[in-house]
Amino acid sequence: MFSVDVEDYFHASALADGVKAAGLHTLEHRVCNNTRTILNVLDETAVTGTFFVLGWVAERYPELVKEIQGAGHEIACHGYSHAVIYEQSQDEFRAETLKAKKLLEDITGEPVLGYRGASFSITDKSLWALDVLEEAGFAYDSSIFPVHHDRYGIPDANPVPHRLPLSDGRSIVEVPMTVARYGGMNMPISGGGYFRLYPYWFSRMAARGANAKGRPWVFYVHPWEVDPGQPRLDVKPLSRFRHYNNLHKTESRLRQMLADFQFTSMRSYLVDAGLLPLTGPCDYSHVDRVANQR
């Protein structure tokens, strides 16, 4: 599954201190050009994916959302402000989520089925968010990372796509980020900063290992990760490394990965796996039709 978290560089949690010091209003917006770079790469390789669009971006650049949809990709929701869920109240989370979902559906004229929280911030402290998502009409979530991390993660979470029971007999489909098991621990291999940190041969080996076990590779990337020319903000060394490491290598690695593997959108994968219905409220058959025409 190929996915993109559509946000600008200054939304990244690693840059929060630098953004505060510089002032958000002073920072250049680069999300449109960077997203179009990814769209061009996908068009060249005839790959269709899922774009988790931040409500903040959709509100300011609705034409970008329409471009993504027009290229045959699935539009999903990345929340509104990129606030981490476990630092929000349930009322704050619900209000932001409903606002972002409505923005995207008003722009696309289609139901938005998928959600991914900022910084994978559905953890043991914020599992209540899954009930809010189901109540809001989302069919699936992709916010759980089955790893130990200082900012996110549920290490013992089910590592494969599955239907997750909620309260009162309800459920939601969960698409966790892919991990590999090494030394008795889950190792993140899914994309993003890990795709930039590891040498490409390791990412390819890990992805093939997941496929060999019958598991999908759930890949993600951010538009700012194909932008080595973005402004450098003043942040602590670890945050600087997390955000800026190997930005100049992302696009070439991305092209190689798309040549080495076959990808699809989350919605298409989940329908094929029998986890989502093909028609009805979750009908996204237009995405498949556009993709098949490319």
C-alpha positions, 0 to 999 in steps of 0.5 A: 500500500502506497500512502502520502501524508500531505502536510508542509514541512513546518507541520512535522513534530520534529520542527515544533520548537523551530516553528515556534521560534521563527513564527508560523506566519513567516514560513514559506508554504511548499506543500503544493509543489512538493506534492506535485513532485510525488504525483508526477513520480506516481504518474510516470510509474502508473501507481495509485495510492492513498493521500492522507490530506491535512485539513489545514492544507485542504482549506488553503489549497482545495485545488491541490486536493482536486488534483490528487483526486483527478489523478485517480488517487484515494483521498483520506484524512490526516486530521486538521491541525496536525496536533498529536491526539494524546495531547488533545481532549476527546472534544477537541479531537472530535471537532478537528476530525469532523472539520477536516472530514467535511472539508475534504468531502466538500472538495471531492464530493466523495466520502472519505473513508480513511484516517491517519493521525498526526505522528501515528498518535493513537497509542495506549493513551488515546485508543478512545480516538478509534470510537470517535473515528467510527462514529464520524463515519470512517471505515478504516484507520492507519494510525497505529505503529507496532513499535517502541518510540518516544513519540508514538507506538503500541509495541504489542499491537496486531501488525497486520490489517485487521478488523478491530472491535470497539465498544457496543459491538462496533468495529473499525478496520486498522491498517498498522504500519509495517514492522519487521521482527528482529531480536525479539523486537519490532523494527519499523520499516514502513517509510518516512524517516526510516526510508531515509535512514536505512540504505535502500537495499535494507528497505527492499530486503525488509519489504520482501521479507514482509511479502514473503510472510504474506504481509503487505508493506504499508509505505508512507512518505511526506511531500517535504521529504522530496524537498532537500531545498526546504528552509532549515529551522533551528531545532535540537540535534536529534530533531534536526537529524530526524527531519533533514537526514538524506532528504536529497536521496528520497526521490531517487529511492522512491523511483527505485522502490516503485520499480521494484514493487507493485503498489495500490491504494489502501482502499483497493487493498482492503476491498480485495482483502475483504475488509471493506465492501466494494459498494454502498457507503464505502463505494470508491469504484471511481478510483479503480476506474481512473487507475485502470485508464492510466 
